[in-house]
């Protein structure tokens, strides 16, 4: 087992303390310039619309977000972390965001309405600095609860060159699919791979998700499975889990989910958890959940946290950006602009 050097998360007690403390230290006093003390200068942050490079670009984006949500709060639900080398580790941080839109934002003018949403940020940390990040947000929940028209906002996003949706697709959002993410994903090699829960989760996604073998779900899922996902949808029991999979796949019946990264953590308080970074590629050719069917490709970047009870999954938190998805569809429909 890889032993993590305390210098890799100094001056904090452990990786979880590092992630939670830095989040509070940056955001609560709105000390965005402290990002320079925490993120490497050339950090790459991958999101639903592409990649941002450099900590100065992150500071600029955060300053603008603060103007729109000056009293936004962040509450860490879980920090699932995995050692990679003596001096590097990966965290998968599940967060609840809450706050009112009190200023202008890309979605529209202030509405003074409160939104509550869930994010997951996956961070690669080297020598106590964040070197790379993969982040997913439930922006549909933010737009809708803030009182904006989700379809109007999606049209604006679809027509914005800065969000990288216009023009030809330049390739997969996260790059080539890893040959075996249990061994090495987009965050790098996993020295302590081969956990039973890792393998079981990856196999479940292949069989129950991709091959639509719902009859095998009881082999992987606890009787009392609960799935929490976008727009605060929650389903319970195995039938509810299958219903939520139908919500994900039915608009894109030819879709496949590829796994880009895996992490494992086990501790006495949080239990046994597995983080999966995934991308769905399919064609909007099924049910018209997002408006008129276009028969055009879509790409959905998501992260899921799976929690085990015994040898079966009994909780999943599945987050992906449905606003980014809707914007792709609006662009294909030719429904862009104001």
Beta strands, then each sheet from edge to edge (+ up, - down):
strand 1: 39-47
strand 2: 50-53
strand 3: 73-85
strand 4: 88-100
strand 5: 114-126
strand 6: 129-137
strand 7: 184-185
strand 8: 188-189
strand 9: 221-228
strand 10: 234-236
strand 11: 256-267
strand 12: 271-283
strand 13: 297-309
strand 14: 312-320
sheet 1: 2+ 1- 6- 5+ 4- 3+
sheet 2: 7+ 8-
sheet 3: 10+ 9- 14- 13+ 12- 11+
end
